[in-house]
Amino acid sequence: MGRVGSCFDNAAAEAFFSTLEHEVLSRHHFSTKAQARQVVVAWCQDFYNTQRRHSAAALMSPIQYERLAADQPAAA
C-alpha cells in the first residue's frame, strides 16, 4: 500500500464495494450468477452512476453536476 491519494490507495474501491454490499447484495437473494450479475450491473448503471448524490459535487448527482458544468463558461 502507498500513501493516501496514491494510486495504491484503495479507499475509493472499498467505499464502492461497501455501498454495493449494503444497498444491493444484502437486500437480494439470487438463484443464479446471471441474475446476480444483472442486478449488480443495473444498479451500477441506473442508480449509482446517475442518481446517487455525491458530497464532492455539492450533493448533486453526477448527471446534474455534468449538466451544470457544461453550462458554465470555460475558465481562461
Secondary structure, DSSP 8 states (H G I E B T S, - for coil): ---TTSTT--HHHHHHHHHHHHHTGGG---SSHHHHHHHHHHIIIIIITTT--BGGGTTB-HHHHHHHHHHS----
